[in-house]
Amino acid sequence: MTKPGDPGHAAAARADAEQASTSGLALLDREAGTGGESRQSRAVGARASWTLRRRLLALVAGLLIAMSAVIGVATVALFHASSVERLDSSLRAAAERAGGATGPNVPNNPGLAVREFLSVPGQPDGTLGAVFVGDQSDAAYIAQGEFQPAGPAATAALGEVPIDRQVHTVTAGDLGDYRSLAVETAPDMRIVLALPLDAVTAQTTQLAITVAVVAIGGLLLALAVGPFVVRRALEPLERVTETARAVSERPLDRGDVDLTERVPVDDERTEVGRLGTAFNRMLGHVASALTAREHSERKVRRFVADASHELRTPLASIRGYAELTRLHGGDLPPDVTHAISRIEAESVRMTELVEDLLLLARLDEGRELGALPVDLGRMLGEAVGDAQAAGPDHDWEVRATDAYTTVVGDEPRLRQVVTNLLANARVHTPDGTHVVASLERECDEVVLRVSDDGPGVPPELIGSLFERFARGDSSRSRRAGSTGLGLAIVRAVVEAHDGEVDVESEPGSTVFTVRLPAAPPASPVE
């Protein structure tokens, strides 16, 4: 196993990265079978999720269907029962008329007896009657004012009606269903009178159809008007959502944030009104906390800027006296010479740290930077030449482009961005690492990339790599001193130029990418 600094360490790191990638792909293939089902279940669950509006509409539709069904069934059942009751009253009245007309002198001939009590005035059309004398029987019914024989099936059905002065429903063969009443007029002789249920059944069916049509129409109307009503009722919640979205889109991580967004509240007594009031109160607390945080950070930035400014003079004095003592101090003991050299080196390092802190403090305060055309291609070539002189054991490469790569900005600060990225690659990678600095034009942006094939950045440090005083662990060699502010300065300067910076890293490949707005092409001089 090679160590950082040994020959061939970079190539070995790339081989290990390729092997790890192959193993990772195999593991993904093995997990695809078990993970596919869970992903499909999550997708089905996402599709099955309903919004509050849909749930309200479904609830209203369900309640309307249930209420319509209950009301319809109850209405039809009550109407049918009352219609049958009226028919039974008519049947009893017809039986009384027939009994009063015939009296006890009913003819022994069943056919004559039937026609006699069916011919009583007031008997409605469709009335069915039967007379049973011993083993003899006959049945007939009124059809359009004329007597028609009822047939054996009707006669048999009427013969089964019990003599209990109660009305019973019978099926008289092809004639349909009837309500029947049996009366014993003499020993071994009885008459049966029946009225048809056809009219009652038809009226009940018509009522059921009418109720169903009205219920369906009302449901369709509710479904058509319901979305508008629900949308109007949920408008206060929509205002809460819009306010929350507006707040979430504001940059709250830095700067003086003035949260002026509030939810309009029409009535605080309603549930939505109480929600809006509570949300506004929460926004007020958040705004107060952000203002207090900004004031505190502003004091810290002012302190850092003032302290850094005040430290520059004593550090310069310490460095100057150390150099003066070393150059003109005559013959000094070796331990004193070593101590003075260490004082000089540490004063240089402290001066760099103070300068970096002062630069970050000025950038945090939003001080304006220069706005002149800067040729990044020329700057990159010069910076890589300086980096090659500082790190001759690395393999440096420049990949330039013929495209227009000029930006508008502060040249010293942009030069510091390039220098810090190259220094980061030099300091934190072993000797023999191949470092590539490339410059490209992508649409309206100039893209600077600094890549190396070193060990890479640990995944747990990627998120905080551009934070101040962030340092890598032992996987990235720290042979030279590092303040941990280089990449923080890179991000601050790039963002001050309306650009972006990010990093992608894995063992054997680390790429820092800087995107800056390209300057408009210069107009030709006529």
GIJO-V704963 format. One record per residue. N is the residue number from 0. D_LAST is the distance of its C-alpha to the last C-alpha in Angstrom with 1 decimal. Layout:
BEGIN
n=N d_last=D_LAST
n=N d_last=D_LAST
END
This chain:
BEGIN
n=0 d_last=65.0
n=1 d_last=62.1
n=2 d_last=61.0
n=3 d_last=57.6
n=4 d_last=56.7
n=5 d_last=58.8
n=6 d_last=57.2
n=7 d_last=56.5
n=8 d_last=56.7
n=9 d_last=53.3
n=10 d_last=54.4
n=11 d_last=57.7
n=12 d_last=56.0
n=13 d_last=53.9
n=14 d_last=57.2
n=15 d_last=58.9
n=16 d_last=56.1
n=17 d_last=56.4
n=18 d_last=60.1
n=19 d_last=59.9
n=20 d_last=57.5
n=21 d_last=60.0
n=22 d_last=62.9
n=23 d_last=61.0
n=24 d_last=60.3
n=25 d_last=64.0
n=26 d_last=65.0
n=27 d_last=62.8
n=28 d_last=64.4
n=29 d_last=67.8
n=30 d_last=67.0
n=31 d_last=65.4
n=32 d_last=68.8
n=33 d_last=69.9
n=34 d_last=66.6
n=35 d_last=65.9
n=36 d_last=68.9
n=37 d_last=68.0
n=38 d_last=64.4
n=39 d_last=65.7
n=40 d_last=68.1
n=41 d_last=65.4
n=42 d_last=63.3
n=43 d_last=66.4
n=44 d_last=67.0
n=45 d_last=63.4
n=46 d_last=63.8
n=47 d_last=67.2
n=48 d_last=65.9
n=49 d_last=66.1
n=50 d_last=64.3
n=51 d_last=66.4
n=52 d_last=65.7
n=53 d_last=67.1
n=54 d_last=70.1
n=55 d_last=70.9
n=56 d_last=70.7
n=57 d_last=72.9
n=58 d_last=75.3
n=59 d_last=75.6
n=60 d_last=76.1
n=61 d_last=78.7
n=62 d_last=80.6
n=63 d_last=80.5
n=64 d_last=81.8
n=65 d_last=84.6
n=66 d_last=85.6
n=67 d_last=85.6
n=68 d_last=87.7
n=69 d_last=90.2
n=70 d_last=90.5
n=71 d_last=90.7
n=72 d_last=93.4
n=73 d_last=95.4
n=74 d_last=95.2
n=75 d_last=96.3
n=76 d_last=99.0
n=77 d_last=100.4
n=78 d_last=100.2
n=79 d_last=102.0
n=80 d_last=104.7
n=81 d_last=105.3
n=82 d_last=105.5
n=83 d_last=108.0
n=84 d_last=110.0
n=85 d_last=110.2
n=86 d_last=111.3
n=87 d_last=114.0
n=88 d_last=115.2
n=89 d_last=115.4
n=90 d_last=117.2
n=91 d_last=119.8
n=92 d_last=120.3
n=93 d_last=120.8
n=94 d_last=123.3
n=95 d_last=125.3
n=96 d_last=125.4
n=97 d_last=126.6
n=98 d_last=129.2
n=99 d_last=130.5
n=100 d_last=130.8
n=101 d_last=132.7
n=102 d_last=134.7
n=103 d_last=137.2
n=104 d_last=138.4
n=105 d_last=135.8
n=106 d_last=136.9
n=107 d_last=137.7
n=108 d_last=135.7
n=109 d_last=132.1
n=110 d_last=130.5
n=111 d_last=132.3
n=112 d_last=131.5
n=113 d_last=127.8
n=114 d_last=127.6
n=115 d_last=129.7
n=116 d_last=127.5
n=117 d_last=124.3
n=118 d_last=125.5
n=119 d_last=125.7
n=120 d_last=123.6
n=121 d_last=120.2
n=122 d_last=119.5
n=123 d_last=115.8
n=124 d_last=114.6
n=125 d_last=114.2
n=126 d_last=117.0
n=127 d_last=118.7
n=128 d_last=122.3
n=129 d_last=124.9
n=130 d_last=128.6
n=131 d_last=130.4
n=132 d_last=134.2
n=133 d_last=135.7
n=134 d_last=134.2
n=135 d_last=133.2
n=136 d_last=129.7
n=137 d_last=127.6
n=138 d_last=124.1
n=139 d_last=122.2
n=140 d_last=119.2
n=141 d_last=118.3
n=142 d_last=115.6
n=143 d_last=114.8
n=144 d_last=118.3
n=145 d_last=120.2
n=146 d_last=121.8
n=147 d_last=120.4
n=148 d_last=121.9
n=149 d_last=119.9
n=150 d_last=120.6
n=151 d_last=122.1
n=152 d_last=118.9
n=153 d_last=118.6
n=154 d_last=122.4
n=155 d_last=122.2
n=156 d_last=119.2
n=157 d_last=121.1
n=158 d_last=124.2
n=159 d_last=122.5
n=160 d_last=121.7
n=161 d_last=123.8
n=162 d_last=126.2
n=163 d_last=124.7
n=164 d_last=123.7
n=165 d_last=120.0
n=166 d_last=117.3
n=167 d_last=115.9
n=168 d_last=113.1
n=169 d_last=114.2
n=170 d_last=112.7
n=171 d_last=114.9
n=172 d_last=114.0
n=173 d_last=111.7
n=174 d_last=112.1
n=175 d_last=109.7
n=176 d_last=110.1
n=177 d_last=112.6
n=178 d_last=113.9
n=179 d_last=117.6
n=180 d_last=120.7
n=181 d_last=124.2
n=182 d_last=127.4
n=183 d_last=131.0
n=184 d_last=133.1
n=185 d_last=136.5
n=186 d_last=137.8
n=187 d_last=136.2
n=188 d_last=134.0
n=189 d_last=130.4
n=190 d_last=127.7
n=191 d_last=123.9
n=192 d_last=121.4
n=193 d_last=117.6
n=194 d_last=114.4
n=195 d_last=111.3
n=196 d_last=108.1
n=197 d_last=105.8
n=198 d_last=104.7
n=199 d_last=104.1
n=200 d_last=102.1
n=201 d_last=100.0
n=202 d_last=99.4
n=203 d_last=98.4
n=204 d_last=96.1
n=205 d_last=94.4
n=206 d_last=94.0
n=207 d_last=92.5
n=208 d_last=90.0
n=209 d_last=89.1
n=210 d_last=88.6
n=211 d_last=86.5
n=212 d_last=84.3
n=213 d_last=83.9
n=214 d_last=83.1
n=215 d_last=80.5
n=216 d_last=79.0
n=217 d_last=78.9
n=218 d_last=77.3
n=219 d_last=74.6
n=220 d_last=74.0
n=221 d_last=73.8
n=222 d_last=71.4
n=223 d_last=69.2
n=224 d_last=69.3
n=225 d_last=69.6
n=226 d_last=66.0
n=227 d_last=65.0
n=228 d_last=67.8
n=229 d_last=67.0
n=230 d_last=63.3
n=231 d_last=64.1
n=232 d_last=66.6
n=233 d_last=64.1
n=234 d_last=61.2
n=235 d_last=62.1
n=236 d_last=61.8
n=237 d_last=58.4
n=238 d_last=57.3
n=239 d_last=58.6
n=240 d_last=56.7
n=241 d_last=53.4
n=242 d_last=53.8
n=243 d_last=54.6
n=244 d_last=51.6
n=245 d_last=49.3
n=246 d_last=50.8
n=247 d_last=50.6
n=248 d_last=46.8
n=249 d_last=46.2
n=250 d_last=45.5
n=251 d_last=48.8
n=252 d_last=48.6
n=253 d_last=46.6
n=254 d_last=45.5
n=255 d_last=47.2
n=256 d_last=48.3
n=257 d_last=49.4
n=258 d_last=51.4
n=259 d_last=51.6
n=260 d_last=52.5
n=261 d_last=56.0
n=262 d_last=58.2
n=263 d_last=59.4
n=264 d_last=63.2
n=265 d_last=65.2
n=266 d_last=68.7
n=267 d_last=69.5
n=268 d_last=73.0
n=269 d_last=71.8
n=270 d_last=71.1
n=271 d_last=67.4
n=272 d_last=67.3
n=273 d_last=68.9
n=274 d_last=66.4
n=275 d_last=63.4
n=276 d_last=65.0
n=277 d_last=65.6
n=278 d_last=62.0
n=279 d_last=60.7
n=280 d_last=63.0
n=281 d_last=61.7
n=282 d_last=58.1
n=283 d_last=59.1
n=284 d_last=60.7
n=285 d_last=57.7
n=286 d_last=55.4
n=287 d_last=57.7
n=288 d_last=57.8
n=289 d_last=54.0
n=290 d_last=53.7
n=291 d_last=56.3
n=292 d_last=54.7
n=293 d_last=51.3
n=294 d_last=53.0
n=295 d_last=54.8
n=296 d_last=51.7
n=297 d_last=49.8
n=298 d_last=52.7
n=299 d_last=52.6
n=300 d_last=48.9
n=301 d_last=49.3
n=302 d_last=52.3
n=303 d_last=50.4
n=304 d_last=47.4
n=305 d_last=49.8
n=306 d_last=52.0
n=307 d_last=49.2
n=308 d_last=47.8
n=309 d_last=51.2
n=310 d_last=52.0
n=311 d_last=49.0
n=312 d_last=50.7
n=313 d_last=54.1
n=314 d_last=52.8
n=315 d_last=50.7
n=316 d_last=53.9
n=317 d_last=55.9
n=318 d_last=53.5
n=319 d_last=53.3
n=320 d_last=57.0
n=321 d_last=57.5
n=322 d_last=55.2
n=323 d_last=56.8
n=324 d_last=60.3
n=325 d_last=59.4
n=326 d_last=57.9
n=327 d_last=60.4
n=328 d_last=63.4
n=329 d_last=65.3
n=330 d_last=67.7
n=331 d_last=67.8
n=332 d_last=70.0
n=333 d_last=68.3
n=334 d_last=68.7
n=335 d_last=67.1
n=336 d_last=64.1
n=337 d_last=63.7
n=338 d_last=63.9
n=339 d_last=61.3
n=340 d_last=58.9
n=341 d_last=59.5
n=342 d_last=58.8
n=343 d_last=55.5
n=344 d_last=54.5
n=345 d_last=55.5
n=346 d_last=53.7
n=347 d_last=50.5
n=348 d_last=51.1
n=349 d_last=51.9
n=350 d_last=48.8
n=351 d_last=46.6
n=352 d_last=48.6
n=353 d_last=48.2
n=354 d_last=44.4
n=355 d_last=44.2
n=356 d_last=46.3
n=357 d_last=44.4
n=358 d_last=41.1
n=359 d_last=42.7
n=360 d_last=44.2
n=361 d_last=40.9
n=362 d_last=39.3
n=363 d_last=42.4
n=364 d_last=41.9
n=365 d_last=38.4
n=366 d_last=36.6
n=367 d_last=32.8
n=368 d_last=30.9
n=369 d_last=27.6
n=370 d_last=24.6
n=371 d_last=21.9
n=372 d_last=20.2
n=373 d_last=22.9
n=374 d_last=22.7
n=375 d_last=26.1
n=376 d_last=26.1
n=377 d_last=26.0
n=378 d_last=28.4
n=379 d_last=30.8
n=380 d_last=31.0
n=381 d_last=31.8
n=382 d_last=34.3
n=383 d_last=36.1
n=384 d_last=36.5
n=385 d_last=38.1
n=386 d_last=40.3
n=387 d_last=41.4
n=388 d_last=42.5
n=389 d_last=44.4
n=390 d_last=46.0
n=391 d_last=46.5
n=392 d_last=49.2
n=393 d_last=46.9
n=394 d_last=45.0
n=395 d_last=41.2
n=396 d_last=38.6
n=397 d_last=34.9
n=398 d_last=33.4
n=399 d_last=29.6
n=400 d_last=27.3
n=401 d_last=24.0
n=402 d_last=22.9
n=403 d_last=20.6
n=404 d_last=23.1
n=405 d_last=21.4
n=406 d_last=23.2
n=407 d_last=23.1
n=408 d_last=26.2
n=409 d_last=28.2
n=410 d_last=27.8
n=411 d_last=31.4
n=412 d_last=33.0
n=413 d_last=31.3
n=414 d_last=32.2
n=415 d_last=35.7
n=416 d_last=35.7
n=417 d_last=35.0
n=418 d_last=37.4
n=419 d_last=40.2
n=420 d_last=40.0
n=421 d_last=40.3
n=422 d_last=43.0
n=423 d_last=44.8
n=424 d_last=44.9
n=425 d_last=46.0
n=426 d_last=48.7
n=427 d_last=50.3
n=428 d_last=50.5
n=429 d_last=52.8
n=430 d_last=52.0
n=431 d_last=50.8
n=432 d_last=48.8
n=433 d_last=45.7
n=434 d_last=42.7
n=435 d_last=39.5
n=436 d_last=36.3
n=437 d_last=33.8
n=438 d_last=30.4
n=439 d_last=29.4
n=440 d_last=27.1
n=441 d_last=29.1
n=442 d_last=27.5
n=443 d_last=25.9
n=444 d_last=27.7
n=445 d_last=27.6
n=446 d_last=31.2
n=447 d_last=32.8
n=448 d_last=36.3
n=449 d_last=38.8
n=450 d_last=41.9
n=451 d_last=45.0
n=452 d_last=48.3
n=453 d_last=50.5
n=454 d_last=53.5
n=455 d_last=51.5
n=456 d_last=51.8
n=457 d_last=55.2
n=458 d_last=54.9
n=459 d_last=56.5
n=460 d_last=53.6
n=461 d_last=50.7
n=462 d_last=50.8
n=463 d_last=51.0
n=464 d_last=48.8
n=465 d_last=46.0
n=466 d_last=48.5
n=467 d_last=49.1
n=468 d_last=51.6
n=469 d_last=51.8
n=470 d_last=53.0
n=471 d_last=54.1
n=472 d_last=57.7
n=473 d_last=59.1
n=474 d_last=57.5
n=475 d_last=54.3
n=476 d_last=55.2
n=477 d_last=54.7
n=478 d_last=55.1
n=479 d_last=52.7
n=480 d_last=52.8
n=481 d_last=50.8
n=482 d_last=50.5
n=483 d_last=49.8
n=484 d_last=46.6
n=485 d_last=43.9
n=486 d_last=43.4
n=487 d_last=43.9
n=488 d_last=41.0
n=489 d_last=38.9
n=490 d_last=39.7
n=491 d_last=39.2
n=492 d_last=35.8
n=493 d_last=34.7
n=494 d_last=36.0
n=495 d_last=34.4
n=496 d_last=31.0
n=497 d_last=32.2
n=498 d_last=33.0
n=499 d_last=36.2
n=500 d_last=38.4
n=501 d_last=41.5
n=502 d_last=43.8
n=503 d_last=45.8
n=504 d_last=48.6
n=505 d_last=51.7
n=506 d_last=53.6
n=507 d_last=51.5
n=508 d_last=48.2
n=509 d_last=46.3
n=510 d_last=42.7
n=511 d_last=40.7
n=512 d_last=37.7
n=513 d_last=35.0
n=514 d_last=32.6
n=515 d_last=29.6
n=516 d_last=26.9
n=517 d_last=23.7
n=518 d_last=20.6
n=519 d_last=17.9
n=520 d_last=15.1
n=521 d_last=12.2
n=522 d_last=9.1
n=523 d_last=6.3
n=524 d_last=3.8
n=525 d_last=0.0
END
